Amino acid sequence: LAHIDRGGVGGQVTVRLAKSLLEAMGRLEGLSAKEQTLIGNAYASNELRDYDEAERHLREGAIGGYSVAEVNYIQILKTNARWDELDLHLSRCGNCTLRLAPYEALYLDLTPQDLLRIAKRHGDMARRASSPYTPLTPWWAGADGFGGGRMTIAYASTDIKVSHPIGQLLVPILRYHDRSRVSVLCLDLSQIGIQRSQSGVWKQQVKEVCDGGYEHITGCAVNTCAERINGFRVSVLINLNGWAGEDRFDILSMNPARAQVSLLGYAGTSGVSSTDSLVTDATSSPPEFRKDYSERLLTYMPGFHHIMPHKHNFGDRG
């Protein structure tokens, strides 16, 4: 399924064949909850997108108590806008929401305490991924304060591409920095990198505003990637992903920068001890729920915490 070209004639034939096979499999008697789940997942894939059939099979998997189905059934009910059924499922599945990805959990009617527990669970998994490695020797060891010289601020993301909101916001954000005080380093943590962008002009703009360098950190072991970042002597690392997209908390859990701040990509708590602060606003993060965040809240942003670069995009047109 992963290699289907939906736009080609051959791809259309393959889609029909795949559906025929799944229909035949679905009619078999005595399917286990896991088998129902696998069929449901195939129907829900980007290649088939038959969400009604996916819901039917994932429901059977969830009824059978298969944990993967319990979580995936939540996703498909959201996709199909089956809100009453979703509420009923959530009331029955116990702690199944703890297995949700933090980003997906934000869309549900969960308490801030639930969201923190979910984030911490995933944060623990990220820390376990980095735990086999020898801890870094931080470049700032023995230093007193941040020093008085020009410091390096790094922006890290897996979504530095022109087709993504992070990529579109990045250039105007970085242009606001006072270059007499800071050097801006861009850390591309994606598998493919900036080459995913089709805009040569945009690529050049990104590299111009990253005056401290543009580094593609990928294809290396967790500790090796962390050591590379540590070698750049980063004072503040701005994590533009959070739990969105291809999060790399496995690398960031090794504390490769002196301070880490979350911005833009994920509006909730990270649940990760290596994240020091979250740039947010009082609407996204009401002050009365401050205790349900693992990081310090920087809520001094006026209005909304997303940078809206209208002047950069539209100039004098208003």
Disulfide bonds with the S-S distance in Angstrom:
Cys93-Cys96 1.79
Cys186-Cys210 1.87
Cys220-Cys225 1.94
